[in-house]
Amino acid sequence: MPSFVIEELIIRLQEFNRGVGTLKSYVRLGEQMIIKTTRGVITVPMSLLNGQLQEPTVITNEEIAILAGQFIKSRKRVDEEIVTI
């Protein structure tokens, strides 16, 4: 999955949750992508990321709002360097 797709999704998530932060790293685990940001972590289904890549307008604001609500905020800001996979 290209990084720009994940960055675009994060921008959309920030519209509903300003605390999401910016992309630090990500790793695919089966049919999910675990995305770490400067402020926490979120798990995103690959089907949603594929939709963001192929036809972003198909993903509704409701789906993005629900996903933004699932963001897990870290107690501290994640500033250490992490290798992007």
MIMI-396374 format. One record per atom (N, C-alpha, C): residue in one letter; atom name; z, y, x. Coordinates in steps of 0.05 Angstrom, whole numbers, always signed. Each point is the difference from the previous one (the first is absolute). Layout:
<nodes>
<node><r>a</r><a>CA</a><z>Z</z><y>Y</y><x>X</x></node>
...
</nodes>
This chain:
<nodes>
<node><r>m</r><a>N</a><z>+0</z><y>-23</y><x>+17</x></node>
<node><r>m</r><a>CA</a><z>+0</z><y>+23</y><x>-17</x></node>
<node><r>m</r><a>C</a><z>+0</z><y>+25</y><x>+18</x></node>
<node><r>p</r><a>N</a><z>-19</z><y>+18</y><x>-4</x></node>
<node><r>p</r><a>CA</a><z>-1</z><y>+24</y><x>+16</x></node>
<node><r>p</r><a>C</a><z>+25</z><y>+18</y><x>-5</x></node>
<node><r>s</r><a>N</a><z>+10</z><y>+12</y><x>+21</x></node>
<node><r>s</r><a>CA</a><z>+23</z><y>+18</y><x>-2</x></node>
<node><r>s</r><a>C</a><z>-4</z><y>+22</y><x>-20</x></node>
<node><r>f</r><a>N</a><z>-24</z><y>+11</y><x>-1</x></node>
<node><r>f</r><a>CA</a><z>-5</z><y>+23</y><x>-18</x></node>
<node><r>f</r><a>C</a><z>+5</z><y>-7</y><x>-29</x></node>
<node><r>v</r><a>N</a><z>-4</z><y>-25</y><x>-8</x></node>
<node><r>v</r><a>CA</a><z>+5</z><y>-8</y><x>-27</x></node>
<node><r>v</r><a>C</a><z>+30</z><y>+2</y><x>-6</x></node>
<node><r>i</r><a>N</a><z>+16</z><y>-9</y><x>+18</x></node>
<node><r>i</r><a>CA</a><z>+30</z><y>+1</y><x>-3</x></node>
<node><r>i</r><a>C</a><z>+9</z><y>+29</y><x>+0</x></node>
<node><r>e</r><a>N</a><z>-11</z><y>+16</y><x>+18</x></node>
<node><r>e</r><a>CA</a><z>+7</z><y>+28</y><x>+1</x></node>
<node><r>e</r><a>C</a><z>-7</z><y>+14</y><x>-26</x></node>
<node><r>e</r><a>N</a><z>-23</z><y>-6</y><x>-12</x></node>
<node><r>e</r><a>CA</a><z>-8</z><y>+12</y><x>-26</x></node>
<node><r>e</r><a>C</a><z>+19</z><y>-9</y><x>-22</x></node>
<node><r>l</r><a>N</a><z>+8</z><y>-25</y><x>+1</x></node>
<node><r>l</r><a>CA</a><z>+19</z><y>-9</y><x>-20</x></node>
<node><r>l</r><a>C</a><z>+27</z><y>+14</y><x>+3</x></node>
<node><r>i</r><a>N</a><z>+9</z><y>+4</y><x>+24</x></node>
<node><r>i</r><a>CA</a><z>+25</z><y>+14</y><x>+5</x></node>
<node><r>i</r><a>C</a><z>-2</z><y>+29</y><x>-11</x></node>
<node><r>i</r><a>N</a><z>-22</z><y>+13</y><x>+4</x></node>
<node><r>i</r><a>CA</a><z>-4</z><y>+27</y><x>-11</x></node>
<node><r>i</r><a>C</a><z>+3</z><y>-1</y><x>-30</x></node>
<node><r>r</r><a>N</a><z>-11</z><y>-20</y><x>-13</x></node>
<node><r>r</r><a>CA</a><z>+2</z><y>-2</y><x>-29</x></node>
<node><r>r</r><a>C</a><z>+29</z><y>-6</y><x>-8</x></node>
<node><r>l</r><a>N</a><z>+14</z><y>-17</y><x>+16</x></node>
<node><r>l</r><a>CA</a><z>+28</z><y>-6</y><x>-6</x></node>
<node><r>l</r><a>C</a><z>+18</z><y>+26</y><x>+2</x></node>
<node><r>q</r><a>N</a><z>-7</z><y>+17</y><x>+19</x></node>
<node><r>q</r><a>CA</a><z>+16</z><y>+24</y><x>+4</x></node>
<node><r>q</r><a>C</a><z>-1</z><y>+19</y><x>-24</x></node>
<node><r>e</r><a>N</a><z>-21</z><y>-2</y><x>-16</x></node>
<node><r>e</r><a>CA</a><z>-2</z><y>+16</y><x>-24</x></node>
<node><r>e</r><a>C</a><z>+23</z><y>-7</y><x>-20</x></node>
<node><r>f</r><a>N</a><z>+10</z><y>-24</y><x>+1</x></node>
<node><r>f</r><a>CA</a><z>+21</z><y>-9</y><x>-18</x></node>
<node><r>f</r><a>C</a><z>+27</z><y>-3</y><x>+14</x></node>
<node><r>n</r><a>N</a><z>+0</z><y>-2</y><x>+26</x></node>
<node><r>n</r><a>CA</a><z>+25</z><y>-4</y><x>+15</x></node>
<node><r>n</r><a>C</a><z>-4</z><y>+15</y><x>+27</x></node>
<node><r>r</r><a>N</a><z>+10</z><y>+24</y><x>+1</x></node>
<node><r>r</r><a>CA</a><z>-3</z><y>+17</y><x>+25</x></node>
<node><r>r</r><a>C</a><z>+14</z><y>-12</y><x>+24</x></node>
<node><r>g</r><a>N</a><z>+19</z><y>-18</y><x>-5</x></node>
<node><r>g</r><a>CA</a><z>+15</z><y>-12</y><x>+22</x></node>
<node><r>g</r><a>C</a><z>-13</z><y>-23</y><x>+14</x></node>
<node><r>v</r><a>N</a><z>-25</z><y>-6</y><x>-6</x></node>
<node><r>v</r><a>CA</a><z>-14</z><y>-23</y><x>+12</x></node>
<node><r>v</r><a>C</a><z>-3</z><y>+3</y><x>+30</x></node>
<node><r>g</r><a>N</a><z>-6</z><y>+23</y><x>+10</x></node>
<node><r>g</r><a>CA</a><z>-5</z><y>+4</y><x>+29</x></node>
<node><r>g</r><a>C</a><z>-29</z><y>-6</y><x>+7</x></node>
<node><r>t</r><a>N</a><z>-4</z><y>-4</y><x>+26</x></node>
<node><r>t</r><a>CA</a><z>-27</z><y>-6</y><x>+10</x></node>
<node><r>t</r><a>C</a><z>-2</z><y>-27</y><x>+13</x></node>
<node><r>l</r><a>N</a><z>-24</z><y>-11</y><x>+2</x></node>
<node><r>l</r><a>CA</a><z>-4</z><y>-27</y><x>+10</x></node>
<node><r>l</r><a>C</a><z>+10</z><y>-3</y><x>+29</x></node>
<node><r>k</r><a>N</a><z>+15</z><y>-22</y><x>+4</x></node>
<node><r>k</r><a>CA</a><z>+8</z><y>-8</y><x>+27</x></node>
<node><r>k</r><a>C</a><z>-13</z><y>-26</y><x>+8</x></node>
<node><r>s</r><a>N</a><z>+1</z><y>-20</y><x>-18</x></node>
<node><r>s</r><a>CA</a><z>-12</z><y>-26</y><x>+7</x></node>
<node><r>s</r><a>C</a><z>-3</z><y>-16</y><x>-26</x></node>
<node><r>y</r><a>N</a><z>-15</z><y>-22</y><x>+2</x></node>
<node><r>y</r><a>CA</a><z>-4</z><y>-18</y><x>-23</x></node>
<node><r>y</r><a>C</a><z>-6</z><y>-28</y><x>+11</x></node>
<node><r>v</r><a>N</a><z>+6</z><y>-19</y><x>-17</x></node>
<node><r>v</r><a>CA</a><z>-6</z><y>-28</y><x>+6</x></node>
<node><r>v</r><a>C</a><z>-6</z><y>-15</y><x>-26</x></node>
<node><r>r</r><a>N</a><z>-20</z><y>-17</y><x>+1</x></node>
<node><r>r</r><a>CA</a><z>-7</z><y>-16</y><x>-23</x></node>
<node><r>r</r><a>C</a><z>+16</z><y>-25</y><x>+0</x></node>
<node><r>l</r><a>N</a><z>+11</z><y>-7</y><x>-23</x></node>
<node><r>l</r><a>CA</a><z>+14</z><y>-25</y><x>-5</x></node>
<node><r>l</r><a>C</a><z>-11</z><y>-12</y><x>-25</x></node>
<node><r>g</r><a>N</a><z>-19</z><y>-19</y><x>+4</x></node>
<node><r>g</r><a>CA</a><z>-13</z><y>-12</y><x>-23</x></node>
<node><r>g</r><a>C</a><z>-16</z><y>+20</y><x>-16</x></node>
<node><r>e</r><a>N</a><z>+7</z><y>+2</y><x>-25</x></node>
<node><r>e</r><a>CA</a><z>-14</z><y>+18</y><x>-19</x></node>
<node><r>e</r><a>C</a><z>+14</z><y>+27</y><x>-3</x></node>
<node><r>q</r><a>N</a><z>+17</z><y>+7</y><x>+20</x></node>
<node><r>q</r><a>CA</a><z>+14</z><y>+25</y><x>-1</x></node>
<node><r>q</r><a>C</a><z>-2</z><y>+14</y><x>+27</x></node>
<node><r>m</r><a>N</a><z>+2</z><y>+26</y><x>+0</x></node>
<node><r>m</r><a>CA</a><z>+1</z><y>+16</y><x>+24</x></node>
<node><r>m</r><a>C</a><z>+28</z><y>+14</y><x>+1</x></node>
<node><r>i</r><a>N</a><z>+14</z><y>-5</y><x>+22</x></node>
<node><r>i</r><a>CA</a><z>+26</z><y>+14</y><x>+3</x></node>
<node><r>i</r><a>C</a><z>-6</z><y>+25</y><x>+17</x></node>
<node><r>i</r><a>N</a><z>+6</z><y>+23</y><x>-12</x></node>
<node><r>i</r><a>CA</a><z>-7</z><y>+25</y><x>+12</x></node>
<node><r>i</r><a>C</a><z>+26</z><y>+15</y><x>+8</x></node>
<node><r>k</r><a>N</a><z>+3</z><y>+6</y><x>+25</x></node>
<node><r>k</r><a>CA</a><z>+23</z><y>+16</y><x>+10</x></node>
<node><r>k</r><a>C</a><z>-9</z><y>+29</y><x>+3</x></node>
<node><r>t</r><a>N</a><z>+16</z><y>+18</y><x>-10</x></node>
<node><r>t</r><a>CA</a><z>-5</z><y>+28</y><x>+3</x></node>
<node><r>t</r><a>C</a><z>+23</z><y>+13</y><x>+16</x></node>
<node><r>t</r><a>N</a><z>-3</z><y>+26</y><x>+5</x></node>
<node><r>t</r><a>CA</a><z>+21</z><y>+14</y><x>+14</x></node>
<node><r>t</r><a>C</a><z>+26</z><y>+2</y><x>-16</x></node>
<node><r>r</r><a>N</a><z>-1</z><y>-8</y><x>-25</x></node>
<node><r>r</r><a>CA</a><z>+24</z><y>+2</y><x>-17</x></node>
<node><r>r</r><a>C</a><z>+8</z><y>-25</y><x>-14</x></node>
<node><r>g</r><a>N</a><z>-15</z><y>-22</y><x>+4</x></node>
<node><r>g</r><a>CA</a><z>+8</z><y>-25</y><x>-13</x></node>
<node><r>g</r><a>C</a><z>-22</z><y>-21</y><x>+0</x></node>
<node><r>v</r><a>N</a><z>+0</z><y>-17</y><x>-20</x></node>
<node><r>v</r><a>CA</a><z>-19</z><y>-22</y><x>-2</x></node>
<node><r>v</r><a>C</a><z>-8</z><y>-5</y><x>-29</x></node>
<node><r>i</r><a>N</a><z>-25</z><y>-10</y><x>-3</x></node>
<node><r>i</r><a>CA</a><z>-10</z><y>-7</y><x>-26</x></node>
<node><r>i</r><a>C</a><z>-18</z><y>-24</y><x>+3</x></node>
<node><r>t</r><a>N</a><z>+1</z><y>-17</y><x>-20</x></node>
<node><r>t</r><a>CA</a><z>-17</z><y>-24</y><x>-1</x></node>
<node><r>t</r><a>C</a><z>-22</z><y>+5</y><x>-20</x></node>
<node><r>v</r><a>N</a><z>-25</z><y>-4</y><x>+8</x></node>
<node><r>v</r><a>CA</a><z>-23</z><y>+6</y><x>-17</x></node>
<node><r>v</r><a>C</a><z>-17</z><y>-24</y><x>-3</x></node>
<node><r>p</r><a>N</a><z>-8</z><y>-8</y><x>-24</x></node>
<node><r>p</r><a>CA</a><z>-18</z><y>-23</y><x>-3</x></node>
<node><r>p</r><a>C</a><z>-27</z><y>+6</y><x>+12</x></node>
<node><r>m</r><a>N</a><z>-12</z><y>-20</y><x>+13</x></node>
<node><r>m</r><a>CA</a><z>-26</z><y>+3</y><x>+12</x></node>
<node><r>m</r><a>C</a><z>-21</z><y>+7</y><x>-21</x></node>
<node><r>s</r><a>N</a><z>+3</z><y>-9</y><x>-24</x></node>
<node><r>s</r><a>CA</a><z>-19</z><y>+7</y><x>-21</x></node>
<node><r>s</r><a>C</a><z>-1</z><y>+30</y><x>-5</x></node>
<node><r>l</r><a>N</a><z>+23</z><y>+13</y><x>+1</x></node>
<node><r>l</r><a>CA</a><z>+1</z><y>+29</y><x>-4</x></node>
<node><r>l</r><a>C</a><z>-13</z><y>+14</y><x>+24</x></node>
<node><r>l</r><a>N</a><z>+5</z><y>-10</y><x>+24</x></node>
<node><r>l</r><a>CA</a><z>-12</z><y>+13</y><x>+24</x></node>
<node><r>l</r><a>C</a><z>-31</z><y>-5</y><x>+0</x></node>
<node><r>n</r><a>N</a><z>-8</z><y>-23</y><x>-9</x></node>
<node><r>n</r><a>CA</a><z>-29</z><y>-5</y><x>-3</x></node>
<node><r>n</r><a>C</a><z>-13</z><y>+19</y><x>-20</x></node>
<node><r>g</r><a>N</a><z>+15</z><y>+5</y><x>-22</x></node>
<node><r>g</r><a>CA</a><z>-9</z><y>+19</y><x>-20</x></node>
<node><r>g</r><a>C</a><z>-2</z><y>+28</y><x>+12</x></node>
<node><r>q</r><a>N</a><z>+20</z><y>+8</y><x>+16</x></node>
<node><r>q</r><a>CA</a><z>+0</z><y>+26</y><x>+13</x></node>
<node><r>q</r><a>C</a><z>-24</z><y>+2</y><x>+19</x></node>
<node><r>l</r><a>N</a><z>-8</z><y>-22</y><x>+13</x></node>
<node><r>l</r><a>CA</a><z>-22</z><y>+0</y><x>+18</x></node>
<node><r>l</r><a>C</a><z>-27</z><y>+2</y><x>-15</x></node>
<node><r>q</r><a>N</a><z>-3</z><y>-16</y><x>-21</x></node>
<node><r>q</r><a>CA</a><z>-26</z><y>-3</y><x>-13</x></node>
<node><r>q</r><a>C</a><z>-4</z><y>+20</y><x>-22</x></node>
<node><r>e</r><a>N</a><z>+20</z><y>+6</y><x>-16</x></node>
<node><r>e</r><a>CA</a><z>-3</z><y>+18</y><x>-24</x></node>
<node><r>e</r><a>C</a><z>+27</z><y>+12</y><x>-6</x></node>
<node><r>p</r><a>N</a><z>+8</z><y>+21</y><x>+15</x></node>
<node><r>p</r><a>CA</a><z>+27</z><y>+11</y><x>-3</x></node>
<node><r>p</r><a>C</a><z>+5</z><y>+12</y><x>-28</x></node>
<node><r>t</r><a>N</a><z>-20</z><y>+8</y><x>-14</x></node>
<node><r>t</r><a>CA</a><z>+4</z><y>+12</y><x>-27</x></node>
<node><r>t</r><a>C</a><z>+8</z><y>-20</y><x>-20</x></node>
<node><r>v</r><a>N</a><z>-3</z><y>-26</y><x>+5</x></node>
<node><r>v</r><a>CA</a><z>+8</z><y>-21</y><x>-18</x></node>
<node><r>v</r><a>C</a><z>+31</z><y>-3</y><x>-1</x></node>
<node><r>i</r><a>N</a><z>+13</z><y>+7</y><x>+22</x></node>
<node><r>i</r><a>CA</a><z>+29</z><y>-2</y><x>+1</x></node>
<node><r>i</r><a>C</a><z>+11</z><y>+24</y><x>-15</x></node>
<node><r>t</r><a>N</a><z>+16</z><y>-6</y><x>-21</x></node>
<node><r>t</r><a>CA</a><z>+10</z><y>+21</y><x>-17</x></node>
<node><r>t</r><a>C</a><z>+24</z><y>+14</y><x>+12</x></node>
<node><r>n</r><a>N</a><z>+5</z><y>+25</y><x>-10</x></node>
<node><r>n</r><a>CA</a><z>+24</z><y>+14</y><x>+9</x></node>
<node><r>n</r><a>C</a><z>+25</z><y>-15</y><x>-8</x></node>
<node><r>e</r><a>N</a><z>-1</z><y>-15</y><x>-22</x></node>
<node><r>e</r><a>CA</a><z>+23</z><y>-16</y><x>-8</x></node>
<node><r>e</r><a>C</a><z>+6</z><y>-22</y><x>+21</x></node>
<node><r>e</r><a>N</a><z>-20</z><y>-13</y><x>+9</x></node>
<node><r>e</r><a>CA</a><z>+4</z><y>-20</y><x>+21</x></node>
<node><r>e</r><a>C</a><z>+11</z><y>+12</y><x>+26</x></node>
<node><r>i</r><a>N</a><z>-10</z><y>+23</y><x>+7</x></node>
<node><r>i</r><a>CA</a><z>+10</z><y>+14</y><x>+24</x></node>
<node><r>i</r><a>C</a><z>+29</z><y>+8</y><x>-4</x></node>
<node><r>a</r><a>N</a><z>+7</z><y>+10</y><x>-23</x></node>
<node><r>a</r><a>CA</a><z>+27</z><y>+9</y><x>-6</x></node>
<node><r>a</r><a>C</a><z>+20</z><y>-24</y><x>+1</x></node>
<node><r>i</r><a>N</a><z>-9</z><y>-22</y><x>-11</x></node>
<node><r>i</r><a>CA</a><z>+17</z><y>-24</y><x>+1</x></node>
<node><r>i</r><a>C</a><z>+4</z><y>-9</y><x>+29</x></node>
<node><r>l</r><a>N</a><z>-21</z><y>+0</y><x>+16</x></node>
<node><r>l</r><a>CA</a><z>+2</z><y>-8</y><x>+28</x></node>
<node><r>l</r><a>C</a><z>+17</z><y>+20</y><x>+15</x></node>
<node><r>a</r><a>N</a><z>-2</z><y>+25</y><x>-5</x></node>
<node><r>a</r><a>CA</a><z>+16</z><y>+21</y><x>+14</x></node>
<node><r>a</r><a>C</a><z>+30</z><y>-5</y><x>-6</x></node>
<node><r>g</r><a>N</a><z>+6</z><y>-9</y><x>-24</x></node>
<node><r>g</r><a>CA</a><z>+27</z><y>-6</y><x>-8</x></node>
<node><r>g</r><a>C</a><z>+12</z><y>-24</y><x>+15</x></node>
<node><r>q</r><a>N</a><z>-17</z><y>-16</y><x>+12</x></node>
<node><r>q</r><a>CA</a><z>+9</z><y>-24</y><x>+14</x></node>
<node><r>q</r><a>C</a><z>+4</z><y>+5</y><x>+30</x></node>
<node><r>f</r><a>N</a><z>-5</z><y>+25</y><x>+8</x></node>
<node><r>f</r><a>CA</a><z>+4</z><y>+7</y><x>+28</x></node>
<node><r>f</r><a>C</a><z>+30</z><y>-2</y><x>+8</x></node>
<node><r>i</r><a>N</a><z>+5</z><y>-12</y><x>+22</x></node>
<node><r>i</r><a>CA</a><z>+28</z><y>-4</y><x>+10</x></node>
<node><r>i</r><a>C</a><z>+5</z><y>+19</y><x>+22</x></node>
<node><r>k</r><a>N</a><z>+16</z><y>+20</y><x>-5</x></node>
<node><r>k</r><a>CA</a><z>+6</z><y>+21</y><x>+20</x></node>
<node><r>k</r><a>C</a><z>+20</z><y>-11</y><x>+21</x></node>
<node><r>s</r><a>N</a><z>-6</z><y>+6</y><x>+25</x></node>
<node><r>s</r><a>CA</a><z>+18</z><y>-7</y><x>+22</x></node>
<node><r>s</r><a>C</a><z>+23</z><y>+19</y><x>+1</x></node>
<node><r>r</r><a>N</a><z>+22</z><y>-9</y><x>+11</x></node>
<node><r>r</r><a>CA</a><z>+23</z><y>+18</y><x>+4</x></node>
<node><r>r</r><a>C</a><z>-5</z><y>+21</y><x>+21</x></node>
<node><r>k</r><a>N</a><z>-17</z><y>-7</y><x>+19</x></node>
<node><r>k</r><a>CA</a><z>-7</z><y>+20</y><x>+20</x></node>
<node><r>k</r><a>C</a><z>-30</z><y>+1</y><x>+3</x></node>
<node><r>r</r><a>N</a><z>-9</z><y>+21</y><x>+11</x></node>
<node><r>r</r><a>CA</a><z>-29</z><y>+3</y><x>+4</x></node>
<node><r>r</r><a>C</a><z>-10</z><y>-19</y><x>+21</x></node>
<node><r>v</r><a>N</a><z>-23</z><y>-13</y><x>-5</x></node>
<node><r>v</r><a>CA</a><z>-11</z><y>-20</y><x>+19</x></node>
<node><r>v</r><a>C</a><z>-18</z><y>+15</y><x>+19</x></node>
<node><r>d</r><a>N</a><z>+10</z><y>+5</y><x>+24</x></node>
<node><r>d</r><a>CA</a><z>-16</z><y>+15</y><x>+20</x></node>
<node><r>d</r><a>C</a><z>-9</z><y>-16</y><x>+23</x></node>
<node><r>e</r><a>N</a><z>+11</z><y>-24</y><x>+4</x></node>
<node><r>e</r><a>CA</a><z>-8</z><y>-16</y><x>+23</x></node>
<node><r>e</r><a>C</a><z>-29</z><y>-8</y><x>-2</x></node>
<node><r>e</r><a>N</a><z>-12</z><y>-5</y><x>+22</x></node>
<node><r>e</r><a>CA</a><z>-28</z><y>-8</y><x>+1</x></node>
<node><r>e</r><a>C</a><z>-3</z><y>-29</y><x>-8</x></node>
<node><r>i</r><a>N</a><z>-18</z><y>-6</y><x>-19</x></node>
<node><r>i</r><a>CA</a><z>-4</z><y>-27</y><x>-9</x></node>
<node><r>i</r><a>C</a><z>-30</z><y>-6</y><x>+2</x></node>
<node><r>v</r><a>N</a><z>-7</z><y>-23</y><x>+9</x></node>
<node><r>v</r><a>CA</a><z>-28</z><y>-8</y><x>+3</x></node>
<node><r>v</r><a>C</a><z>-12</z><y>-5</y><x>-28</x></node>
<node><r>t</r><a>N</a><z>-22</z><y>+12</y><x>-5</x></node>
<node><r>t</r><a>CA</a><z>-14</z><y>-4</y><x>-25</x></node>
<node><r>t</r><a>C</a><z>-17</z><y>-25</y><x>+2</x></node>
<node><r>i</r><a>N</a><z>+3</z><y>-18</y><x>-20</x></node>
<node><r>i</r><a>CA</a><z>-15</z><y>-25</y><x>+0</x></node>
<node><r>i</r><a>C</a><z>-23</z><y>+3</y><x>-19</x></node>
</nodes>
